[in-house]
């Protein structure tokens, strides 16, 4: 089983040549130094723990969670390097760096050790929620500690009976003299709800106040610290750890709140709106996780295929490494082309996020459009790529010692959490296409068409026209009240959009790379774009046919 090497060349290329990244205080040398240092932590510290963390996992005893050996120390190194603070405001101790730079850095943590990377990912969502909706006092008290990594944050949303239907939440929040609340109830699937990295954990909890409206309109959001400001232990406890298919080193907790002291964020009954600040941030990051773990699966499969000698050349007759067999080459190219297409898509979203945070309305529309596509397409891709990694290893891939199976198991959670990919597909279709009349998609497709290299336009233009036609068709079905038909079309529709968006960026990257001094890099980009166009992109036609015709049979 090989180590993980962050794909720095592709990261730098996308950052400097594709995303339009610029920052007054960051020249190319500084960016290079930042990425290089992050790569050292990822490859030298986090990646070696990935296997042992999977084997040993997190343990629960007497309400306390012990993480796998080495993880706590790695977290200390991570925080000491200032990595937790990269994209957050300087006002609260952050470094104020762009998301376009933060994404390559975060990809390294997730590719090296996804179970470790989940802790800062969830913390990031908590920071965004408090930053966007918390009071001045809450920001000043919690944000510096969450941003430095001294404390970590969680998202406590769902409950055993609710799943993704947050309208069924039962957790209660009873107002108390002095302005705080008593929070009671049980939350499940809480990532890093308890651990030994830090002394304090800040839980963001959805609950209902007395006489709150039914369904999602009655949900409020609360800060519930593990340790209160006076140093006493709050009435919140981890009462169980899930035994999961993958990400064993990430503690997934059942949390019991027994009249715990909580503090309202913003206004009562606005919790759903505030929650989406956390969720949308996390959804882009989960898409990035998909790219990261797919990259590691590709690296491992490529290394194995180069070393494994089996079978003879069809032309020369000599025994050869399996990397030279056409079907294995096909699988490796499928893996790499989709990984690089997904990376380009997530980095495009990150660059748009930077512009949106500066008040660019069009950029915000692009972020809103891309978020469900990034989350769903990149995570489905990750499962497919990790599965191909197992296939390339052959029988050895089905055996845990080879390591390919772990990546497949870890990747499988990605299409499920932070809103299943079915929910992402519905979000894209019902909100961006039906409600908003597809205006953001029209603008995106027009821009993509204008940037496509001429050599690839013949493949994309008919597909883009097909996408716009199916969009209009589904809006007509929605206007006629046939919402089930629209919902049945959502998943294949998103897959088709994802293929066009990611593939279009891959082709743009190939053209940009022709001007690079590294001719091998440029040649690889050109070959990957051609492979994607002829082997991956055609599936979009089937996706759109399924969305239009196949949805009638669901």
Buried (B, 14 or more C-beta within 10 A) or exposed (E): BBBBBBBBEBBBBBBBBBBEBEBEEBEEEEBEEBBEBBBEBBBEBBBBBBBBBBEBBBEBEEEEBBBBEBBBEBBEEBBEBBBBBBBBBEEBBBBBBBBBBBBBBBBBBBBBBBBBBBBBBBBBBBBBBBBBBBBEEBBEBBBBBBBBBBBBBBBBBBBEEBEEEBEBBEBBBBEEEEEBBBBBBBBBBBBBBBBBBBEBBBBBBBBBBEEBEEEBEBBBBBBBBBBBEEEEEBBBBBEBBBEBEBBBBBBBBBBBBEBBBBBBBBEBBBBBBBBEBBBBBBBBBBBBBBBBBBBBBBBBBBBBBEEBEEEEEEEEEEEBBBBBBEEBBEBBBBBBBBBBBBBBBBBBBBBBBBBBBEEBEEBBBBBBBBBBBBBBBBBBBBBBBBBBBBBBBBEBBEEBEBBBBBBBBBBBBBBBBBBBBBBBBBBBBBEBBBEBEBEBBBBBBEEBBEEBBEBBEEBBEEBBEBBBEBBEBBBEBBEEEBEEBBBBBBBBBBBBBBBBBBBBBBBBBBBBBEEBEEEEBBEBBBBBBBBBBEEBBEEBBEBBBBBBEBBEEE
